[in-house]
Amino acid sequence: MPSRKIAYHLLALAVVAVWGVTFVCTKTLIAAGMHPAAIFAIRFAMAYLGIFILSFAGKDGFRLFSRSIGDEAMFLFLGITGGSFYFLTENTALAYTQAANVAFLVCVAPVFTAIFTILGKRILKGRFADGLEDVRVGPTLIFGTLLALAGMALVLFDGSRLEFSLKGDLLSIGAALCWALYSMFMGQMTRDYGGVFATRKVFFYGLITIVPFLGSCSTSFSAEVLGQPSVYLNLLFLGLIASLACFVGWNIAMAKLGNVTSTNYVYLNPVFTLITAALILGERLTPMSIAGSAAILAGVIIAGRSSNKR
């Protein structure tokens, strides 16, 4: 493996490690009285301000719009799938179920990404089809996918947990679907426009499309809530590190490694979440959730090998 490729693999790993901790940070903010939509709006507003400033430092200077209406529409789609809808479903899920459960269910995104990529290669035309990795359909992918889906079923129908957890689990799967759609096209847009510009557009459209959901969360912006150290410190971490720095890093890694290979690193998300949630939140998985989570992790790893053996 070339040394430059190793650097991008390490970059993807570092980003996933940070993102694994964000589940616990977000759950802490929800417990402090913040609304899921408000958490996303504040963290992305901080990230957008930072990326906007970085845009002026680029070698090509500041650019406001992309080259075509079609590309602008694609950035809108990416802002929804990788921004507002992804974080709204994920953050809301954390209000109903354990952080570890959300992390394990969201980490099934690589399986969805591989499936969507296979379909996209056959349906799409032009640069978006060419920008997708070639994923071989074979026993490895099929077995890994079925194993991950079986694990999802075990987590979803764990009867020893409270009934309202099912809502959080389903929202987590919705977040995984959003991330898989985002992963299909973001790599190509980053190659075409560069990491800073592409990330800035995603942040912008993510903020615009979250606005309709902010009407019912005015208390989240009160001085009483935002003045708590556990709130503003977590928001700073989510906005500047997990969003600004990590999104730029992730989009660059995805452009260099490919949409499927890079997304496979998502399966390490729950490992970091599980450790952090146990230390900070005192969360413990039930026996059925442990079995389901292990099946998800194994299935995603096995399915991911199908993109590496081309």
For each residue, the residues with C-beta under 8 A, 3 or more apart:
1: 5 6 9
2: 5 6
3: 6 7
4: 7 8 256
5: 1 2 8 9 256 257
6: 1 2 3 9 10
7: 3 4 10 11
8: 4 5 11 12 252 253 256 257
9: 1 5 6 12 13 253 257
10: 6 7 13 14
11: 7 8 14 15 249 250 252 253
12: 8 9 15 16 249 250 253 254 257 262 265
13: 9 10 16 17 265 268
14: 10 11 17 18 249
15: 11 12 18 19 246 249 250 253 265
16: 12 13 19 20 265 266 268 269 272
17: 13 14 20 21 268 272
18: 14 15 21 22 241 242 246
19: 15 16 22 242 246 269 272
20: 16 17 23 103 268 269 270 271 272 273 276
21: 17 18 24 25 242 272 273 276
22: 18 19 25 26 237 238 242
23: 20 26 27 90 94 99 100 102 103 269 273 276 277
24: 21 27 28 99 273 276 277 280 281
25: 21 22 28 29 234 237 238 242
26: 22 23 29 30 36 39 90 91 94 99 234 238
27: 23 24 30 31 94 99 277 281
28: 24 25 31 32 230 234 280 281
29: 25 26 32 34 39 230 231 234 235
30: 26 27 33 34 36 39 91 94 95
31: 27 28
32: 28 29 225 228 230 231
33: 30 219 220 225
34: 29 30 38 39 217 220 225 231
35: 38 39 216 217 219 220
36: 26 30 39 40 87 88 91 92 94 95
37: 40 41 88 91 210 213 214 217
38: 34 35 41 42 214 217 220 221
39: 26 29 30 34 35 36 42 43 87 91 220 235 238
40: 36 37 43 44 83 84 87 88 91 206 210
41: 37 38 44 45 207 210 214
42: 38 39 45 46 235 239
43: 39 40 46 47 235 238 239 242 243
44: 40 41 47 48 83 87 203 206 207 210 239 243
45: 41 42 48 49 207 239
46: 42 43 49 50 235 236 239 240 243 244
47: 43 44 50 51 203 239 240 243 244 247
48: 44 45 51 52 200 203 204 207
49: 45 46 52 53
50: 46 47 53 54 239 240 244
51: 47 48 54 55 196 199 200 203 244 248
52: 48 49 55 200
53: 49 50 56 57
54: 50 51 57 58 196 200 248
55: 51 52 58 62 63 196 197 200
56: 53 61 62
57: 53 54
58: 54 55 61 62 194 196 197
59:
60: 63 194
61: 56 58
62: 55 56 58
63: 55 60 197
64:
65: 72
66: 71 72 75 193 197 201
67: 71
68: 71 72
69: 72 73
70: 73 74
71: 66 67 68 74 75 189 192 193
72: 65 66 68 69 75 76
73: 69 70 76 77
74: 70 71 77 78 185 189
75: 66 71 72 78 79 189 198 201 202 204 205
76: 72 73 79 80 205 209
77: 73 74 80 81 181 185
78: 74 75 81 82 83 182 185 186 189 201 202 205
79: 75 76 82 83 84 201 202 203 204 205 206 207 208 209
80: 76 77 83 84 85 178 205 206 209
81: 77 78 85 86 178 179 181 182
82: 78 79 86 178 179 182 186 202 206
83: 40 44 78 79 80 86 87 202 203 205 206 207 209 210
84: 40 79 80 87 88 205 206 207 209 210 213
85: 80 81 88 89 174 178 209
86: 81 82 83 89 90 175 178 179 182
87: 36 39 40 44 83 84 90 91 175 206 210
88: 36 37 40 84 85 91 92 210 213
89: 85 86 92 93 171 172 174 175 178
90: 23 26 86 87 93 94 102 106 171 172 175
91: 26 30 36 37 39 40 87 88 94 95
92: 36 88 89 95 96 168 171
93: 89 90 96 97 102 105 167 168 169 171 172 175
94: 23 26 27 30 36 90 91 97 99 102 168
95: 30 36 91 92 168
96: 92 93 164 165 167 168 171
97: 93 94 101 102 161 164 165 167 168 169 172
98: 101 102 165 277 283 285
99: 23 24 26 27 94 102 103 273 276 277 281 283
100: 23 103 104 270 273 274 277 278 283 285 289 293
101: 97 98 104 105 155 165 168 169 172 285 289 293
102: 23 90 93 94 97 98 99 105 106 168 172 175 273
103: 20 23 99 100 106 107 269 270 273 274 277
104: 100 101 107 108 151 155 270 273 289 292 293 296 297
105: 93 101 102 108 152 155 169 172 173 175 176 296
106: 90 102 103 109 172 175 176 179 266 269 270
107: 103 104 110 176 266 267 268 269 270 296 297 300
108: 104 105 111 112 148 149 152 173 176 296 299 300
109: 106 112 113 176 177 179 180 183 263 266
110: 107 113 114 180 260 263 264 266 267 300 303 304
111: 108 114 115 144 145 148 149 299 300 303
112: 108 109 115 116 176 177 179 180
113: 109 110 116 117 179 180 183 184 259 260 263
114: 110 111 117 118 135 141 145 260 303 304 306 307
115: 111 112 118 119 145 180
116: 112 113 119 120 180 181 184
117: 113 114 120 121 132 133 135 184 259 260
118: 114 115 121 122 135 137
119: 115 116 122 123
120: 116 117 123 124 128 129 132 184
121: 117 118 124 129 132 134 135
122: 118 119
123: 119 120
124: 120 121 128 129 132
125: 128 129
126: 129 130
127: 130 131 188 192
128: 120 124 125 131 132 184 185 188
129: 120 121 124 125 126 132
130: 126 127
131: 127 128 185 187 188 191 259
132: 117 120 121 124 128 129 184 188 259
133: 117 258 259 260 261 307
134: 121 307 310
135: 114 117 118 121 141 260 306 307 310
136: 141 306 307 309 310
137: 118 141 142 306
138: 141 142 306
139: 142 143
140: 143 144 302 303 305 306 309
141: 114 135 136 137 138 144 145 303 306
142: 137 138 139 145 146
143: 139 140 146 147 299 302 303
144: 111 140 141 147 148 298 299 300 301 302 303 304 305 306
145: 111 114 115 141 142 148 149 299 303
146: 142 143 149 150 299
147: 143 144 150 151 295 298 299 302 303
148: 108 111 144 145 151 152 295 296 298 299 300 303
149: 108 111 145 146 152 153 299
150: 146 147 153 154 292 295 299
151: 104 147 148 154 155 291 292 293 294 295 296 297 298 299
152: 105 108 148 149 155 156 173 292 296
153: 149 150 156 157 292
154: 150 151 157 158 288 289 291 292 295
155: 101 104 105 151 152 158 169 288 289 292 293 296
156: 152 153 166 169 170 292
157: 153 154
158: 154 155 161 165 286 288 289 292
159: 288
160: 286 287 288
161: 97 158 165 286 289
162: 165
163: 166
164: 96 97 167 168
165: 96 97 98 101 158 161 162 168 169
166: 156 163 169 170
167: 93 96 97 164 170 171
168: 92 93 94 95 96 97 101 102 164 165 171 172
169: 93 97 101 105 155 156 165 166 172 173
170: 156 166 167 173 174
171: 89 90 92 93 96 167 168 174 175
172: 89 90 93 97 101 102 105 106 168 169 175 176
173: 105 108 152 169 170 176 177
174: 85 89 170 171 177 178
175: 86 87 89 90 93 102 105 106 171 172 178 179
176: 105 106 107 108 109 112 172 173 179 180
177: 109 112 173 174 180 181
178: 80 81 82 85 86 89 174 175 181 182
179: 81 82 86 106 109 112 113 175 176 182 183 263 266
180: 109 110 112 113 115 116 176 177 183 184 263
181: 77 81 116 177 178 184 185
182: 78 81 82 86 178 179 185 186
183: 109 113 179 180 186 187 254 259 260 262 263
184: 113 116 117 120 128 132 180 181 259
185: 74 77 78 128 131 181 182 188 189
186: 78 82 182 183 189 190 198 202 251 254 259
187: 131 183 190 191 251 254 255 258 259 262
188: 127 128 131 132 185 191 192 255
189: 71 74 75 78 185 186 192 193 198
190: 186 187 193 194 195 198 199 251 252 254 255
191: 131 187 188 255
192: 71 127 188 189 198
193: 66 71 189 190 197 198 201
194: 58 60 190 197 198
195: 190 198 199 248 251 252 255
196: 51 54 55 58 199 200 248
197: 55 58 63 66 193 194 200 201
198: 75 186 189 190 192 193 194 195 201 202 251
199: 51 190 195 196 202 203 247 248 251
200: 48 51 52 54 55 196 197 203 204
201: 66 75 78 79 193 197 198 204 205
202: 75 78 79 82 83 186 198 199 205 206 247
203: 44 47 48 51 79 83 199 200 206 207 243 247
204: 48 75 79 200 201 207 208
205: 75 76 78 79 80 83 84 201 202 208 209
206: 40 44 79 80 82 83 84 87 202 203 209 210
207: 41 44 45 48 79 83 84 203 204 210 211
208: 79 204 205 211
209: 76 79 80 83 84 85 205 206 212
210: 37 40 41 44 83 84 87 88 206 207 213 214
211: 207 208 214
212: 209 215
213: 37 84 88 210 216 217
214: 37 38 41 210 211 217
215: 212 218
216: 35 213
217: 34 35 37 38 213 214 220 221
218: 215 221 222
219: 33 35 222 225
220: 33 34 35 38 39 217 225
221: 38 217 218 225 226
222: 218 219 225 226
223: 226 227
224: 227 228
225: 32 33 34 219 220 221 222 228 231
226: 221 222 223 231 232 235
227: 223 224 231 232
228: 32 224 225 231 232
229: 232 233
230: 28 29 32 233 234
231: 29 32 34 225 226 227 228 234 235
232: 226 227 228 229 235 236
233: 229 230 236 237
234: 25 26 28 29 230 231 237 238
235: 29 39 42 43 46 226 231 232 238 239
236: 46 232 233 239 240 241
237: 22 25 233 234 240 241 242
238: 22 25 26 39 43 234 235 241 242 243
239: 42 43 44 45 46 47 50 235 236 242 243 244
240: 46 47 50 236 237 243 244 245
241: 18 236 237 238 244 245 246
242: 18 19 21 22 25 43 237 238 239 245 246
243: 43 44 46 47 203 238 239 240 246 247
244: 46 47 50 51 239 240 241 247 248
245: 240 241 242 248 249
246: 15 18 19 241 242 243 249 250
247: 47 199 202 203 243 244 250 251
248: 51 54 195 196 199 244 245 251 252
249: 11 12 14 15 245 246 252 253
250: 11 12 15 246 247 253 254 262
251: 186 187 190 195 198 199 247 248 254 255
252: 8 11 190 195 248 249 255 256
253: 8 9 11 12 15 249 250 256 257 262
254: 12 183 186 187 190 250 251 257 258 259 262 263
255: 187 188 190 191 195 251 252
256: 4 5 8 252 253
257: 5 8 9 12 253 254 261 262
258: 133 187 254 261 262 307
259: 113 117 131 132 133 183 184 186 187 254 262 263
260: 110 113 114 117 133 135 183 263 264 304 307
261: 133 257 258 264 304 307 308
262: 12 183 187 250 253 254 257 258 259 265
263: 109 110 113 179 180 183 254 259 260 266
264: 110 260 261 267 300 301 304 307
265: 12 13 15 16 262 268
266: 16 106 107 109 110 179 263 269 300
267: 107 110 264 270 297 300 301 304
268: 13 16 17 20 107 265 271 272
269: 16 19 20 23 103 106 107 266 272 273
270: 20 100 103 104 106 107 267 273 274 293 296 297
271: 20 268 274 275 297
272: 16 17 19 20 21 268 269 275 276
273: 20 21 23 24 99 100 102 103 104 269 270 276 277
274: 100 103 270 271 277 278 285
275: 271 272 278 279
276: 20 21 23 24 99 272 273 279 280 281
277: 23 24 27 98 99 100 103 273 274 280 281 283
278: 100 274 275 281 282 283 284
279: 275 276
280: 24 28 276 277
281: 24 27 28 99 276 277 278
282: 278
283: 98 99 100 277 278
284: 278
285: 98 100 101 274 289 290 293
286: 158 160 161 289 290
287: 160 290 291
288: 154 155 158 159 160 291 292
289: 100 101 104 154 155 158 161 285 286 292 293
290: 285 286 287 293 294
291: 151 154 287 288 294 295
292: 104 150 151 152 153 154 155 156 158 288 289 295 296
293: 100 101 104 151 155 270 285 289 290 296 297
294: 151 290 291 297 298
295: 147 148 150 151 154 291 292 298 299
296: 104 105 107 108 148 151 152 155 270 292 293 299 300
297: 104 107 151 267 270 271 293 294 300 301
298: 144 147 148 151 294 295 301 302
299: 108 111 143 144 145 146 147 148 149 150 151 295 296 302 303
300: 107 108 110 111 144 148 264 266 267 296 297 303 304
301: 144 264 267 297 298 304 305
302: 140 143 144 147 298 299 305
303: 110 111 114 140 141 143 144 145 147 148 299 300 306
304: 110 114 144 260 261 264 267 300 301 307 308
305: 140 144 301 302 308 309
306: 114 135 136 137 138 140 141 144 303 309
307: 114 133 134 135 136 258 260 261 264 304 310
308: 261 304 305
309: 136 140 305 306
310: 134 135 136 307
